[in-house]
Structure formats: C-alpha cells, structure tokens
Amino acid sequence: MGSEKQEASPRKARGKRKDSVTNETASGIPVEPCYGPDDLAGFDASRDLGKPGAFPFVRGIYGDMYRGRLWTMRQYAGFGTAEETNRRYRYLLSHGQTGLSVAFDLPTQLGYDSDHQMAAGEVGRTGVAVSSLRDMEVLFEEIPLDGVSTSMTINATAAPILAMYVALARRQGVPVASLRGTVQNDILKEYVARGNYIFPIVPSMSLVTDIFAYCRDYLPRWNTISISGYHMREAGATAVQEVAFTLANAIAYVEGAIARGLDVDEFGERVSFFFNAHSDFFEEIAKFRAARRLWATIMRDRFGATEERAQMLRFHTQTAGSTLTAAQPENNIVRVALQALSAVLGGTQSLHTNSFDEALCLPTEKAATIALRTQQIIAYESGVARTVDPLAGSYTIEVLTNEIEGRAGRYLEEVERLGGAVACVESGYFRQEIEESAYTRQQEIEEGRRTVVGLNAFETEEKVDIALLRVDPEVRAHRIRELEELRRTRDNVLADRTLDALRKAAESDENVMPSLVAAADAYCTLGEMTDVLRQVFGIYEE
C-alpha cells in the first residue's frame, strides 16, 4: 500500500495567508454578504418550488427522496485488462458499492481493437480494454447482470458496446428486458469537449436514435442516454454553461427521438443526465435545483410531455476531476467530500466520488475505498438523507437557483437563435464559450484572485509519497495474443456473414442495433464492427 506520507512542518508552509474570499461564485455570479426576503421579491413557493416529487421538481424527483432509497453509489472504474478490472469490480461490490460504472480505454472509445497500430501506448491506460464479447464475458465474470445496475461511459462506440452487453446477457441466461443501467451515448458533447468522435454528426445522431428505438423495444428498463455536462465542465465551462449547454444538447436528442417516431412521454422516462459537482458549495446545490426546474418546463411546455416521469431530470453526479491537485493530494479527500455533499443536497440519483490520487495515477484500491467510504459516511452518519431538500427556503439557495436558471435560460435562447445545438456544435459556439471561461478561471488562479489550497496558497515543500497504480506495459502484448486466439477459434464464416449484414443495415434505413448484436454474438471485434460503419458513414473532420 506504500509508506505513510510524511507530515510537513508548519514552519515550512510558505503560502501567503488569505484573509479574504472572492465575492462571486465560480460562474461569476455576484454574492451579497447577506440575503433576506427582499431578495426574493415575487417568489411564490407553491409555484416556484412545489412539493418534492411534483412539478417543477425543484425539491427532488421523488416525494421521499433518500428516506425511501439512497442514491446509487457507483464508482467509475476500469484499467488494464478485463481480468484486472473484474477483480476491482468484485472488490468494490464486496465493500458496499451498489452499482458498476465502466471506464473504457481510449482505443475502445475510438473503435480500435487493442492490436491496432493506433492503440499502441494507450491500451488499458485510461480504462479497461474491450475488443470483443469475450472481453465482456471476463469483465463481468461472477457478476450476474440481472443483479447489478451498470453504467457505461461510452459514446462514439456506444452501439457496439451495448450490443456486446446484450449478447452477454443472453449467454448468461438473463432476460434482456430485465437489464438495468445506462449507456452514455451523448455524442454531441464529444465534438464540444472531449474529441472522442468517429463519424460525422448526422450518422452519429442516427446511431444515437437507433439505440433509443432498440431499447424501447427490448430494454425497457435501460437508460438510453446520459446527457453529459460533466465533460464540458471539466473542459472549463461554468456551472451556468454546464446547465445551459447540457439542456441544449438534450433538446436536440428529444427532437431526434420524436423525428424517429418515439413518443415523448415514453422516451422521456429513459433520458438521464450526468453532471459535475465542483467546490463552490451553494452554487452547485442551486445548479442541480435550477436544472430540474428548467428541464421540467422544457419537457412540458415545449414538447408537450404529460407524464411526470418524462418531465423529471434524473441525474448521475461525479465529483470534479479538474479540481484535484497533485500538490498535497490528501487535500482532495476534503474537496471530494464537500463536492459529494453538494450533489446529495442537490438531489442526485447516483454518485461517483473521485479518488484522492487521481491527479497522479489511476485510483489505487486504498484511494477508491476512501472515496466510497466518503459516500457512506454522508449517507449513514451526516443525517442529510433524513430530510428532503433541507435547504429549500434558504434565501441564499433560492436566489442562486433563480439566478442560475435565468442565466442558463438566456443561453438557451441564444442557442435557439443560432439554429440549435447541432448548429452550435458545428460552428464552434459551445467550444468558444467554454474556452473563454476556462481561460478566465486559469488567469484568476495564476494571479491569485481565486485560491486553490496547496496550489497557489498555503503551499509546502513536502515530497509526495503515496503508492501509485501503474498499468503493466505488457498489457498490449497480452491483448494481441488474446485477439489472435479469438480470430483463430471463432466461426469466421459466421463472423463475416454478420459483418456483411451490418454493412447492409448501415447502408439502408434499418436500425443497426440488431445487426450489431448478431455480430457481437459471433465474436466480431469492436474494430471490425466500427470499420464497417466507417466505410459506410465516413469519418468526421473538424
């Protein structure tokens, strides 16, 4: 586990003392020294708040919230091989985790098998390498799919990865209709914030809606998309931009689903969101509340959704990776605890807490356990789960909620004026706005106008001495041997036939998901399936 970290002597602390704080939120919203009734002129609690579990869902999407059921504690994990990651999953489940969240390596996210030349140097580094159904079988060995909710952070290759999961369920004898979980499937934010795209935007959106339609028919309990503000926030977006741009993308997906013939009330129940929890405590709580009110209004008034479940904004939260520091890494434990608490007070449905060592390496078992214990302490010791939306009526919280809603609403109006989310992706509008915010924040840190403890204030000369997790450099060689064995032993005639069927489906107006499931079941590789789609759809060039 590594040696104990040496404690720095207080006399060695050389950071300048900070006796004042910034008088605005991280999004630049001015903060008054004190709030009172006059700051909420015109506020109507019955109209603007309502009751928990009722429109506009500001106070939470369920009437009893965590008194009825705690949020899902879902630690994001994946590294190296499927065998290594499976061991980590079983370790986390044995320590009280209640859901799995799969991190895939970069080649998998971009549709390359581990033995492809483009995968060199990246296999298993930022997540688990998955190239075929055989890897999926190992990844979930001794984990029955009908007993766990699985979230998969995958976008450009969401369709073939989900196809592998469906094929695995069938081989386990698990009814596909019983599967619970989420596939991120949010391709628009890839063009904005992460860059892990493959195909042009139009066919990419077609793949997204193929998943919508397929899950409606076969996976009724599956969340077909997790629309992500998280990655835009990690790229530098403010809390206001995170809400606005995420909901703008969500509008585009709902429009795509309706154009595909899906009923908005039926489809809307399976939409979920993925938000970031940063360190500006009250702003983050207000952000989640504002997002719920905005989305409920959009679904009811713009799209005519009448079912309450279609109006609800259900979301997963992850604490902010971009706030973690390599300097004084144990400080990250405190940051993560505060961020997690803001997500809980904001009404999240599931939560991932980052490990304190993630600014240095992939999470070690010790760090991952501390991160999970953080959630458990909040849930079972803090008392915050006893009361629904305990900060409702706070002048500070309600003013911030209204302010974020208003500012995000004005962004949404501008997106509409510019032609919608897809047009804003293509024009670079989202990216430009985020880059300007990121630049401003970095300037504030470098000039000392925004304090980051241990980084630009209260620094020490201590040496970081913690155990680091390293991915075995021989992982790729091992993976190459596995893929050679797979291609040698599978039924290659059947594999070729299913790939040909996939090509024909992609060239037509057919839903490609049934063909992808058949190809996955025949042990076609991710790279083979993606190459077929590349040949038909082409690739995106910025």
Secondary structure, 3 states (H helix, E strand, C coil): CCCCCCCCCHHHCCCCCCCCCCCECCCCCECCCCCCHHHHCCCCHHHHHCCCCCCCCCCCCCCCHHHHCCCEEEEEECCCCHHHHHHHHHHHHHCCCCEEEEEECHHHHCCCCCCCHHHCCCCCCCCECCCCHHHHHHHCCCCCHHHCEEEEECCCCHHHHHHHHHHHHHHHCCCHHHCEEEECCCCHHHHHHHCCCCCCHHHHHHHHHHHHHHHHHHCCCEECEEEECHHHHHCCCCHHHHHHHHHHHHHHHHHHHHHCCCCHHHHHCCEEEEEEECCCHHHHHHHHHHHHHHHHHHHHHHCCCCCHHHHCCCEEEEECHHHCCCCCCCHHHHHHHHHHHHHHHCCCCEEECCCCCCCCCECCHHHHHHHHHHHHHHHHCCCHHHCCCCCCCCHHHHHHHHHHHHHHHHHHHHHHHCCCHHHHHHHCHHHHHHHHHHHHHHHHHHCCCCCCECCCECCCCCCCCCCCECCCCCHHHHHHHHHHHHHHHCCHHHHHHHHHHHHHHHHCCCCCHHHHHHHHHCCCCHHHHHHHHHHHHCCCCC
